[in-house]
């Protein structure tokens, strides 16, 4: 019902918001200043160990600096306790000692109608559950058993079965006195001027009840059992209770599970949610058979500041991830983003946990990529940027992409991140002009011989972006996990031994690094090369410090010392540093070669799935596994040599 604004203001003013919230949280004694009406607590909307949830009586508002939820008295009760707005108003009015206003007759009638419709949906849910356990539900029970769902899980999610009948549900509800208009208003039958006799919407389908934020059933999803059904999955039509784009399946249960900690995980389907819940992942939701909508994304952000969006490991899943990234991009801000978990090729969450167990899915979540990584991968994967025009086109695309971010501060940081990645990807044009001659010397190697480990790629060669297959591997995985020892070894060795920069210019210029801090050091090295100061260690270090990277440089050196990678340190002999660098660069070179060969093999297989192309693809994948094994050995090169003692 509608309430007069003056009435809402009055009861808000009479009841301190801390009195409402204090019924559900314990205030932090150290940060709270009760006399000033300033309160802090651990957020009740998401699990946390230190208090970031704040409410202020003077303003009558609350805000969590961890998950970004905010609101007033009424929103707190509707969001956390699942009350309807009238119920929340009535509770605050009771606390204020103010009588409720006379209800608007028309709105009251609509509210009663909605309540009546939820009663009808509850009756339909019970009917479907009962039929699942009956004789005609045997086929549905067998299907659920084959999918690995236990009876306890089926009962927990209230799964049911719609019999293969045009009027079984309609007659059941009519026998219980449910009016024809209510059955139609719930979307349980197909009806209209062109349908002389209405008939059941769901027939011969496994039924998935869809609850709202309070746990009340507002719609159904149905999975066809007949192999020739026109639609494998179908949902209830939009009704007074249900609007598909505004609802997430399993929202209420997942929000409750978040009190234990973690973030919300969004997957693609009902069965994924249920299978993951059975495997111990209760904080999982799903859109209802369509691409994620803006309203559904807002629901995810209400639950957690950085929801995990998980997509199936196929081309359709990757396209869905890209659509979700485009949807999220304009609205991201500090403390409000998303991570993207991409499953192995051909797998969905249900398949994965069934075949490999919960740990396999946890590994997928651990490898989730931030939004910026997904956008970069989409714009560069499989692309060849071997001309100025193509490189300019990529830079233009990235500028247009980041310009969509509405938050000014975050837009600046995204643009800066993309500039750094482009610099790392293409190298410095100034450094290229200054170092062409030394680059050719590096390609020849010392005394006119090829450089150790084979021929480096020439400075003018095209850049091939990482493929999705390689991007999933430990070999070239990008992320925010910190510096890798191998990449730090390359950068530290180059700065401590500048002669190696000149020797390996063609490769150093286009060095591709996963860690953003190391990319900044790499940019400083290129700057030193451009100003002819890269032949002196002190001059290179001074350039690093002028670039504001002194702290990063210190961390990189500390990492090398802890890892005992002595050949990269200043005290190592040049020949030791050269051997160590060549080993690390060899892995980089091998990875780039594999990128090209794997891409070509995949394209050949798509064009002609012959046995010969399949065998070639398997051979490339085997080489890829060999390089992964080399990755594990590279980090140990510094401690195996007999010269280690001099460090």
C-alpha positions as CSV (number, residue, x, y, z in Angstrom):
1,X,0.0,0.0,0.0
2,X,1.0,3.7,-0.4
3,X,1.9,5.6,2.8
4,X,1.9,9.4,3.1
5,X,5.5,10.7,3.1
6,X,4.8,12.7,6.2
7,X,3.9,9.5,8.1
8,X,7.1,7.7,7.0
9,X,9.2,10.7,8.0
10,X,7.5,10.8,11.4
11,X,8.2,7.2,12.3
12,X,11.7,7.4,11.0
13,X,12.4,10.4,13.1
14,X,10.9,8.8,16.2
15,X,13.0,5.6,16.0
16,X,16.8,5.8,15.8
17,X,18.1,3.6,13.1
18,X,20.6,2.1,15.5
19,X,17.6,0.7,17.5
20,X,16.4,-1.2,14.4
21,X,19.8,-2.5,13.3
22,X,21.0,-3.1,16.9
23,X,18.4,-5.9,17.1
24,X,20.4,-7.9,14.5
25,X,24.1,-6.9,15.1
26,X,26.5,-6.4,17.9
27,X,28.1,-3.0,17.9
28,X,31.9,-2.7,17.9
29,X,32.8,-1.1,21.2
30,X,36.1,0.4,19.9
31,X,34.8,2.2,16.9
32,X,31.2,3.0,18.0
33,X,30.5,6.4,19.6
34,X,27.0,6.0,21.0
35,X,26.6,9.5,22.4
36,X,27.1,10.9,18.9
37,X,24.8,8.3,17.3
38,X,27.7,6.8,15.3
39,X,27.7,3.0,15.2
40,X,30.0,0.4,13.7
41,X,29.5,-3.4,13.3
42,X,30.4,-6.4,11.2
43,X,28.1,-6.3,8.2
44,X,25.0,-8.5,8.5
45,X,24.7,-8.7,4.7
46,X,28.1,-10.3,4.0
47,X,30.6,-12.2,6.2
48,X,33.5,-10.2,7.5
49,X,35.9,-10.2,10.4
50,X,36.5,-6.5,10.9
51,X,33.6,-4.0,11.1
52,X,32.9,-2.0,8.0
53,X,29.2,-1.5,8.4
54,X,28.3,2.0,9.7
55,X,25.0,3.6,10.7
56,X,24.4,7.2,11.8
57,X,21.3,8.1,13.8
58,X,21.4,11.8,12.7
59,X,21.1,10.8,9.0
60,X,19.0,7.8,9.6
61,X,21.1,5.8,7.1
62,X,23.4,2.8,7.1
63,X,26.2,1.9,4.7
64,X,28.7,-0.9,4.4
65,X,32.1,0.1,3.1
66,X,32.8,-3.6,2.3
67,X,29.8,-4.7,0.2
68,X,28.3,-1.2,-0.6
69,X,24.8,-1.9,0.7
70,X,23.1,1.2,2.1
71,X,19.6,2.3,3.0
72,X,17.2,3.4,5.7
73,X,15.1,1.7,8.4
74,X,12.7,0.1,5.9
75,X,15.3,-1.1,3.5
76,X,17.2,-2.8,6.2
77,X,14.2,-4.8,7.2
78,X,13.1,-5.6,3.6
79,X,16.6,-6.6,2.5
80,X,17.9,-8.5,5.6
81,X,14.7,-9.9,7.1
82,X,12.8,-10.4,3.8
83,X,9.8,-8.3,5.0
84,X,7.5,-6.6,2.5
85,X,7.6,-2.8,2.6
86,X,4.2,-2.6,4.4
87,X,5.4,-5.1,7.0
88,X,8.6,-3.0,7.6
89,X,6.6,0.2,7.9
90,X,4.2,-1.5,10.4
91,X,7.2,-2.7,12.5
92,X,8.8,0.8,12.7
93,X,5.4,2.4,13.4
94,X,4.9,-0.1,16.3
95,X,8.4,0.8,17.7
96,X,7.5,4.5,17.3
97,X,4.2,4.1,19.0
98,X,2.4,5.6,16.1
99,X,-0.8,4.1,14.7
100,X,-0.8,3.0,11.1
101,X,-2.8,5.1,8.7
102,X,-5.9,3.9,7.1
103,X,-5.1,1.7,4.1
104,X,-5.9,2.7,0.6
105,X,-8.7,0.3,-0.4
106,X,-7.5,-0.3,-4.0
107,X,-3.9,-1.0,-3.0
108,X,-5.0,-3.2,-0.1
109,X,-7.0,-5.2,-2.6
110,X,-4.0,-5.6,-4.9
111,X,-1.9,-6.7,-1.9
112,X,-4.4,-9.3,-0.9
113,X,-4.5,-10.5,-4.5
114,X,-0.8,-10.9,-4.5
115,X,-0.9,-12.8,-1.2
116,X,-3.6,-15.0,-2.6
117,X,-1.5,-15.7,-5.7
118,X,1.4,-16.8,-3.6
119,X,-0.9,-19.2,-1.8
120,X,-1.9,-20.7,-5.1
121,X,1.7,-21.1,-6.1
122,X,2.4,-22.9,-2.8
123,X,-0.4,-25.3,-3.6
124,X,1.0,-25.9,-7.1
125,X,4.4,-26.6,-5.6
126,X,3.0,-29.2,-3.2
127,X,1.1,-30.8,-6.1
128,X,4.3,-31.1,-8.2
129,X,6.2,-32.5,-5.3
130,X,3.6,-35.1,-4.6
131,X,3.4,-36.2,-8.3
132,X,7.2,-36.6,-8.4
133,X,6.9,-39.3,-5.7
134,X,3.9,-41.0,-7.4
135,X,3.9,-43.8,-10.0
136,X,3.8,-41.4,-12.9
137,X,6.9,-39.6,-11.5
138,X,9.1,-42.7,-11.9
139,X,10.7,-41.4,-15.1
140,X,11.5,-38.1,-13.5
141,X,12.9,-39.7,-10.4
142,X,15.2,-41.8,-12.5
143,X,16.4,-38.7,-14.4
144,X,17.2,-36.9,-11.2
145,X,18.9,-40.0,-9.8
146,X,21.0,-40.3,-13.0
147,X,22.0,-36.6,-12.5
148,X,23.3,-37.5,-9.1
149,X,20.8,-35.6,-7.0
150,X,20.0,-37.2,-3.7
151,X,16.5,-37.4,-2.3
152,X,17.5,-34.9,0.4
153,X,18.7,-32.4,-2.2
154,X,15.5,-32.9,-4.2
155,X,13.4,-32.2,-1.1
156,X,15.5,-29.2,-0.1
157,X,14.9,-27.5,-3.4
158,X,11.3,-28.8,-3.5
159,X,11.7,-30.4,-7.0
160,X,8.6,-31.8,-8.5
161,X,7.0,-33.3,-11.6
162,X,4.3,-32.0,-13.9
163,X,2.4,-35.0,-15.4
164,X,1.9,-35.4,-19.1
165,X,-1.7,-34.1,-18.9
166,X,-3.5,-31.0,-20.2
167,X,-5.5,-30.4,-17.1
168,X,-4.1,-32.3,-14.1
169,X,-2.9,-29.2,-12.2
170,X,-5.9,-27.1,-13.3
171,X,-8.4,-29.6,-12.0
172,X,-6.4,-30.1,-8.8
173,X,-6.5,-26.4,-8.0
174,X,-10.1,-26.0,-9.1
175,X,-11.1,-28.9,-6.7
176,X,-9.5,-26.9,-3.9
177,X,-11.6,-23.9,-4.7
178,X,-9.0,-21.8,-6.5
179,X,-10.8,-19.4,-8.9
180,X,-10.1,-19.7,-12.6
181,X,-8.8,-16.1,-12.6
182,X,-6.2,-16.9,-10.0
183,X,-4.9,-19.9,-11.8
184,X,-4.6,-17.8,-14.9
185,X,-3.0,-14.9,-13.0
186,X,-0.3,-17.2,-11.7
187,X,0.7,-18.3,-15.2
188,X,-0.1,-21.9,-14.5
189,X,-2.3,-22.4,-17.6
190,X,-2.3,-21.2,-21.2
191,X,-5.4,-19.1,-21.9
192,X,-6.7,-16.4,-24.1
193,X,-9.3,-15.4,-26.6
194,X,-7.8,-17.8,-29.2
195,X,-7.8,-20.8,-26.7
196,X,-11.3,-22.1,-26.1
197,X,-10.3,-24.2,-23.1
198,X,-7.3,-23.3,-21.0
199,X,-4.7,-26.1,-20.4
200,X,-1.7,-26.6,-18.1
201,X,1.4,-24.6,-18.9
202,X,3.8,-27.3,-17.8
203,X,3.4,-30.9,-18.9
204,X,5.8,-33.9,-18.7
205,X,8.5,-31.8,-17.1
206,X,10.7,-31.8,-14.0
207,X,9.7,-28.8,-12.0
208,X,12.0,-26.3,-10.3
209,X,10.1,-23.9,-8.0
210,X,11.5,-20.3,-8.1
211,X,11.4,-18.4,-4.8
212,X,11.5,-14.7,-4.4
213,X,13.8,-12.9,-1.9
214,X,11.6,-14.0,1.0
215,X,11.6,-17.6,-0.1
216,X,8.0,-17.5,-1.4
217,X,7.4,-19.4,-4.6
218,X,6.5,-17.0,-7.4
219,X,7.2,-19.0,-10.6
220,X,8.5,-22.3,-12.0
221,X,11.1,-23.6,-14.4
222,X,10.4,-26.9,-16.2
223,X,12.9,-29.3,-17.7
224,X,11.3,-31.4,-20.5
225,X,11.7,-35.2,-20.3
226,X,10.6,-35.9,-23.8
227,X,13.6,-35.8,-26.2
228,X,11.5,-34.2,-29.0
229,X,10.1,-31.3,-26.8
230,X,10.2,-27.9,-28.5
231,X,11.9,-26.3,-25.5
232,X,14.3,-28.2,-23.2
233,X,13.7,-25.6,-20.4
234,X,10.9,-23.2,-20.0
235,X,9.8,-20.8,-17.3
236,X,6.5,-19.4,-16.1
237,X,5.3,-16.3,-18.1
238,X,5.6,-12.9,-16.5
239,X,2.9,-12.3,-13.9
240,X,1.9,-10.0,-11.1
241,X,4.4,-12.0,-9.0
242,X,7.2,-12.8,-11.4
243,X,9.3,-10.8,-13.8
244,X,12.1,-13.0,-15.2
245,X,14.7,-10.3,-15.6
246,X,14.3,-9.2,-12.0
247,X,14.8,-12.6,-10.3
248,X,17.8,-14.8,-9.5
249,X,17.2,-18.5,-8.9
250,X,18.2,-19.4,-5.3
251,X,18.7,-15.8,-4.2
252,X,17.2,-16.1,-0.7
253,X,19.2,-19.2,0.2
254,X,22.5,-17.9,-1.3
255,X,22.1,-14.6,0.6
256,X,21.7,-16.4,3.8
257,X,24.8,-18.6,3.1
258,X,26.9,-15.4,2.6
259,X,26.7,-14.7,6.3
260,X,29.3,-17.5,6.6
261,X,31.7,-15.5,4.4
262,X,32.7,-15.6,0.7
263,X,31.1,-14.1,-2.3
264,X,28.1,-14.9,-4.4
265,X,28.7,-17.2,-7.5
266,X,26.5,-16.8,-10.5
267,X,26.2,-19.8,-12.8
268,X,24.0,-20.5,-15.9
269,X,21.3,-22.9,-14.9
270,X,19.1,-24.6,-12.3
271,X,20.9,-27.9,-12.3
272,X,24.3,-26.1,-11.8
273,X,23.0,-24.3,-8.7
274,X,21.5,-27.5,-7.2
275,X,24.5,-29.7,-8.0
276,X,26.9,-27.1,-6.5
277,X,24.7,-26.8,-3.4
278,X,24.8,-30.5,-2.9
279,X,28.6,-30.3,-3.3
280,X,28.8,-27.7,-0.5
281,X,28.6,-24.5,-2.5
282,X,25.4,-22.8,-1.1
283,X,26.2,-19.3,-2.2
284,X,25.2,-19.9,-5.8
285,X,22.5,-18.3,-8.0
286,X,21.5,-18.3,-11.6
287,X,19.6,-16.2,-14.1
288,X,16.5,-17.8,-15.5
289,X,17.5,-19.2,-18.8
290,X,18.6,-15.8,-20.3
291,X,21.7,-13.6,-20.4
292,X,22.3,-11.8,-17.2
293,X,20.2,-8.6,-17.0
294,X,21.1,-5.2,-15.4
295,X,18.6,-5.8,-12.6
296,X,20.0,-9.2,-11.9
297,X,23.5,-7.7,-11.8
298,X,22.3,-5.1,-9.2
299,X,20.9,-8.0,-7.1
300,X,24.4,-9.6,-7.2
301,X,26.0,-6.4,-6.1
302,X,23.6,-6.2,-3.2
303,X,24.9,-9.5,-2.0
304,X,28.6,-9.0,-2.6
305,X,30.9,-6.2,-3.9
306,X,32.7,-8.6,-6.3
307,X,30.4,-11.4,-7.4
308,X,31.9,-14.4,-9.2
309,X,30.4,-14.9,-12.7
310,X,31.0,-18.5,-13.8
311,X,30.4,-19.6,-17.4
312,X,30.5,-22.9,-19.2
313,X,33.7,-23.9,-21.0
314,X,32.5,-23.6,-24.5
315,X,32.2,-20.8,-27.1
316,X,28.7,-19.9,-26.0
317,X,29.9,-19.6,-22.4
318,X,32.7,-17.3,-23.4
319,X,30.4,-15.1,-25.4
320,X,28.1,-15.0,-22.3
321,X,31.0,-13.9,-20.2
322,X,31.8,-11.1,-22.7
323,X,28.2,-9.9,-22.6
324,X,28.2,-9.9,-18.8
325,X,31.5,-7.9,-18.9
326,X,29.9,-5.3,-21.2
327,X,26.9,-5.1,-19.0
328,X,28.9,-4.6,-15.8
329,X,31.5,-2.2,-17.2
330,X,29.5,1.1,-17.1
331,X,28.5,0.6,-13.5
332,X,31.8,-0.7,-11.9
333,X,33.4,1.5,-9.3
334,X,35.7,1.2,-6.3
335,X,34.4,-1.8,-4.2
336,X,31.9,-2.8,-7.0
337,X,33.2,-5.1,-9.7
338,X,33.1,-8.7,-10.8
339,X,35.4,-11.7,-11.4
340,X,35.0,-14.2,-14.2
341,X,35.6,-18.0,-13.7
342,X,35.9,-19.8,-17.0
343,X,35.4,-23.6,-16.8
344,X,37.4,-26.2,-18.8
345,X,36.4,-26.7,-22.4
346,X,33.1,-28.7,-22.7
347,X,32.4,-28.6,-18.9
348,X,29.6,-27.0,-16.9
349,X,29.7,-26.8,-13.0
350,X,27.4,-29.9,-12.7
351,X,29.7,-32.0,-15.0
352,X,32.8,-30.8,-13.2
353,X,31.8,-31.6,-9.6
354,X,30.3,-34.9,-10.7
355,X,33.5,-36.0,-12.5
356,X,36.2,-34.4,-10.4
357,X,34.7,-33.4,-7.1
358,X,34.3,-30.0,-5.3
359,X,38.0,-29.3,-5.3
360,X,38.0,-29.0,-9.1
361,X,35.4,-26.3,-8.9
362,X,37.3,-24.5,-6.2
363,X,40.3,-24.5,-8.5
364,X,38.2,-22.8,-11.2
365,X,37.1,-20.2,-8.7
366,X,40.7,-19.6,-7.5
367,X,41.7,-19.0,-11.1
368,X,39.0,-16.4,-11.7
369,X,40.0,-13.3,-13.6
370,X,39.2,-9.7,-12.9
371,X,37.0,-7.8,-15.3
372,X,40.0,-5.9,-16.8
373,X,41.7,-9.2,-17.7
374,X,38.6,-10.5,-19.5
375,X,38.2,-7.3,-21.5
376,X,41.9,-7.4,-22.5
377,X,41.7,-11.1,-23.5
378,X,38.6,-10.5,-25.6
379,X,40.2,-7.6,-27.6
380,X,43.6,-9.3,-28.1
381,X,43.0,-13.0,-28.2
382,X,43.8,-14.4,-31.6
383,X,44.6,-11.0,-33.1
384,X,47.7,-10.2,-35.2
385,X,49.0,-6.7,-34.7
386,X,51.8,-6.5,-37.1
387,X,51.1,-3.1,-38.6
388,X,50.8,0.4,-37.2
389,X,47.2,0.6,-38.4
390,X,46.2,-2.6,-36.5
391,X,48.0,-1.4,-33.3
392,X,46.2,1.9,-33.6
393,X,42.9,0.2,-34.0
394,X,43.5,-1.9,-30.8
395,X,44.3,1.3,-28.9
396,X,41.2,3.0,-30.2
397,X,39.0,0.0,-29.2
398,X,40.5,0.0,-25.7
399,X,39.9,3.7,-25.3
400,X,36.3,3.4,-26.4
401,X,35.9,0.5,-24.0
402,X,37.2,2.2,-20.9
403,X,35.3,5.4,-21.7
404,X,32.0,3.5,-20.9
405,X,32.9,3.5,-17.2
406,X,30.8,6.1,-15.5
407,X,32.9,6.4,-12.3
408,X,35.6,9.0,-13.1
409,X,38.2,7.7,-10.8
410,X,37.9,4.1,-11.9
411,X,37.8,5.1,-15.5
412,X,41.2,6.8,-15.1
413,X,42.7,3.7,-13.5
414,X,41.3,1.5,-16.2
415,X,42.8,3.7,-18.9
416,X,46.1,3.8,-17.2
417,X,46.1,0.0,-16.9
418,X,45.3,-0.4,-20.6
419,X,48.1,2.0,-21.5
420,X,50.6,-0.1,-19.5
421,X,49.4,-3.3,-21.1
422,X,49.6,-1.8,-24.6
423,X,53.1,-0.5,-23.8
424,X,54.1,-4.0,-22.7
425,X,52.4,-5.6,-25.6
426,X,53.9,-3.5,-28.4
427,X,57.0,-2.1,-26.7
428,X,58.2,1.5,-26.8
429,X,58.4,3.0,-30.3
430,X,61.2,5.3,-29.1
431,X,63.1,2.4,-27.8
432,X,62.6,0.6,-31.1
433,X,64.2,3.4,-33.0
434,X,67.1,3.8,-30.5
435,X,67.7,0.1,-30.3
436,X,67.3,-1.3,-33.8
437,X,71.1,-1.8,-34.3
438,X,71.6,-3.3,-30.9
439,X,68.5,-5.4,-31.4
440,X,70.1,-6.9,-34.5
441,X,73.3,-7.6,-32.5
442,X,71.1,-9.4,-29.9
443,X,69.6,-11.6,-32.6
444,X,73.0,-12.6,-33.8
445,X,74.2,-13.4,-30.3
446,X,77.8,-13.0,-29.1
447,X,80.7,-13.3,-31.6
448,X,78.3,-13.6,-34.5
449,X,76.7,-16.8,-33.2
450,X,73.0,-17.4,-32.6
451,X,71.7,-16.3,-29.2
452,X,71.5,-19.2,-26.7
453,X,68.3,-21.2,-26.9
454,X,67.5,-20.3,-30.5
455,X,66.5,-17.3,-32.6
456,X,64.6,-14.5,-30.8
457,X,61.5,-13.0,-32.5
458,X,62.5,-9.9,-34.5
459,X,61.5,-6.5,-33.2
460,X,59.2,-5.9,-36.2
461,X,57.3,-9.1,-35.9
462,X,53.5,-9.3,-35.3
463,X,52.2,-10.0,-31.8
464,X,49.9,-12.9,-31.3
465,X,47.7,-12.6,-28.2
466,X,47.2,-15.5,-25.8
467,X,44.6,-18.1,-26.8
468,X,41.9,-19.1,-24.4
469,X,43.4,-22.6,-24.1
470,X,46.8,-21.3,-23.0
471,X,45.1,-18.6,-20.9
472,X,43.6,-21.2,-18.7
473,X,47.0,-22.8,-17.9
474,X,49.5,-22.1,-15.2
475,X,52.0,-21.3,-18.0
476,X,50.7,-17.9,-19.1
477,X,47.9,-17.3,-16.6
478,X,47.4,-13.6,-15.9
479,X,46.1,-12.4,-12.6
480,X,46.5,-10.4,-9.4
481,X,48.3,-13.1,-7.5
482,X,51.6,-11.1,-7.3
483,X,55.0,-11.4,-8.9
484,X,56.2,-14.7,-10.2
485,X,59.8,-15.7,-9.5
486,X,60.5,-16.3,-13.2
487,X,59.2,-12.9,-14.3
488,X,60.9,-11.1,-11.4
489,X,64.2,-12.9,-12.4
490,X,64.0,-11.6,-15.9
491,X,63.4,-7.9,-14.8
492,X,65.9,-8.0,-12.0
493,X,68.6,-9.6,-14.1
494,X,68.1,-6.9,-16.8
495,X,68.4,-4.0,-14.4
496,X,71.3,-5.4,-12.5
497,X,73.2,-6.4,-15.7
498,X,72.3,-3.8,-18.4
499,X,74.6,-5.4,-20.9
500,X,72.0,-8.1,-21.2
501,X,69.4,-5.5,-22.3
502,X,71.4,-4.6,-25.4
503,X,72.2,-8.3,-26.2
504,X,68.6,-9.3,-26.1
505,X,66.9,-6.1,-27.2
506,X,64.6,-7.7,-29.8
507,X,63.0,-9.8,-27.1
508,X,63.2,-7.4,-24.2
509,X,61.4,-4.7,-26.1
510,X,58.3,-6.9,-26.6
511,X,58.5,-8.7,-23.3
512,X,55.0,-9.7,-22.1
513,X,54.5,-9.8,-18.3
514,X,51.5,-10.8,-16.3
515,X,52.2,-8.6,-13.2
516,X,51.4,-4.9,-13.5
517,X,54.2,-3.8,-11.2
518,X,56.8,-5.7,-13.2
519,X,55.3,-4.1,-16.3
520,X,56.0,-0.7,-14.8
521,X,59.7,-1.7,-14.2
522,X,59.8,-3.0,-17.8
523,X,58.5,0.4,-19.1
524,X,61.3,2.1,-17.1
525,X,63.9,-0.1,-18.7
526,X,62.5,0.9,-22.1
527,X,62.7,4.5,-21.1
528,X,66.4,4.1,-20.1
529,X,67.0,2.5,-23.5
530,X,65.4,5.4,-25.3
531,X,67.6,7.9,-23.5
532,X,70.9,5.9,-24.0
533,X,71.3,5.3,-20.3
534,X,70.7,1.5,-20.4
535,X,74.4,0.7,-20.5
536,X,75.0,1.6,-16.8
537,X,73.3,-0.1,-13.9
538,X,73.2,3.0,-11.7
539,X,71.6,5.0,-14.5
540,X,68.9,2.3,-15.1
541,X,68.1,2.2,-11.3
542,X,67.9,6.0,-11.3
543,X,65.4,5.8,-14.2
544,X,63.4,3.3,-12.2
545,X,63.3,5.6,-9.2
546,X,62.3,8.6,-11.2
547,X,59.4,6.6,-12.5
548,X,58.2,6.1,-9.0
549,X,59.0,2.4,-9.0
550,X,61.6,2.3,-6.2
551,X,59.3,0.3,-3.9
552,X,58.4,-2.1,-6.6
553,X,62.1,-2.6,-7.4
554,X,62.9,-3.3,-3.8
555,X,60.1,-5.9,-3.6
556,X,61.3,-7.6,-6.8
557,X,64.9,-7.8,-5.4
558,X,63.6,-9.2,-2.1
559,X,61.6,-11.9,-3.9
560,X,64.7,-12.9,-5.9
561,X,66.7,-13.2,-2.6
562,X,64.1,-15.2,-0.9
563,X,63.9,-17.5,-3.9
564,X,67.7,-17.8,-3.9
565,X,67.8,-16.8,-7.6
566,X,71.3,-15.5,-7.2
567,X,72.3,-15.2,-10.9
568,X,69.9,-12.2,-11.2
569,X,71.5,-10.3,-8.4
570,X,74.0,-7.5,-8.8
571,X,76.8,-9.6,-7.3
572,X,76.5,-12.4,-9.8
573,X,79.0,-12.7,-12.7
574,X,77.7,-11.6,-16.1
575,X,78.0,-15.0,-17.6
576,X,75.9,-16.5,-14.8
577,X,73.2,-13.8,-15.2
578,X,73.3,-14.4,-19.0
579,X,72.7,-18.1,-18.6
580,X,69.9,-17.5,-16.1
581,X,68.2,-14.9,-18.3
582,X,68.4,-17.1,-21.4
583,X,66.7,-20.0,-19.6
584,X,63.8,-17.7,-18.5
585,X,63.5,-16.0,-21.8
586,X,63.5,-19.4,-23.5
587,X,60.2,-20.3,-21.7
588,X,58.7,-17.0,-22.9
589,X,59.8,-17.7,-26.4
590,X,58.4,-21.2,-26.3
591,X,55.1,-19.9,-25.0
592,X,54.8,-17.4,-27.9
593,X,55.5,-20.1,-30.4
594,X,52.9,-22.4,-28.9
595,X,50.4,-19.6,-29.0
596,X,50.7,-19.4,-32.8
597,X,50.9,-23.1,-33.4
598,X,48.0,-24.0,-31.2
599,X,45.9,-21.2,-32.8
600,X,46.7,-22.6,-36.2
601,X,46.0,-26.2,-35.2
602,X,42.7,-25.2,-33.6
603,X,41.7,-23.3,-36.8
604,X,42.7,-26.2,-39.0
605,X,40.7,-28.6,-36.8
606,X,37.6,-26.3,-37.0
607,X,37.9,-26.1,-40.8
608,X,38.6,-29.8,-41.4
609,X,38.1,-32.2,-38.4
610,X,40.2,-34.9,-40.0
611,X,42.3,-37.5,-38.2
612,X,45.5,-35.8,-39.4
613,X,44.5,-32.4,-38.0
614,X,43.4,-34.0,-34.8
615,X,46.7,-35.8,-34.4
616,X,48.5,-32.5,-35.1
617,X,46.5,-30.8,-32.4
618,X,47.3,-33.5,-29.9
619,X,51.0,-33.1,-30.7
620,X,50.8,-29.4,-30.1
621,X,49.0,-30.0,-26.8
622,X,51.7,-32.5,-25.8
623,X,54.4,-29.9,-26.5
624,X,52.4,-27.4,-24.4
625,X,52.5,-29.9,-21.5
626,X,56.2,-30.2,-21.9
627,X,56.6,-26.5,-21.6
628,X,54.5,-26.5,-18.5
629,X,56.9,-29.0,-17.0
630,X,59.8,-26.7,-17.9
631,X,57.9,-23.9,-16.1
632,X,58.2,-25.9,-12.9
633,X,62.0,-26.3,-13.4
634,X,62.9,-22.8,-14.3
635,X,62.5,-21.4,-10.8
636,X,65.1,-23.8,-9.5
637,X,67.9,-22.8,-11.9
638,X,69.6,-20.5,-9.5
639,X,70.4,-23.0,-6.7
640,X,71.5,-26.0,-8.8
641,X,74.8,-24.5,-10.1
642,X,78.1,-25.0,-8.4
643,X,78.7,-21.2,-8.6
644,X,75.9,-20.5,-6.1
645,X,78.2,-19.8,-3.3
646,X,79.4,-16.5,-4.6
647,X,76.0,-14.8,-4.0
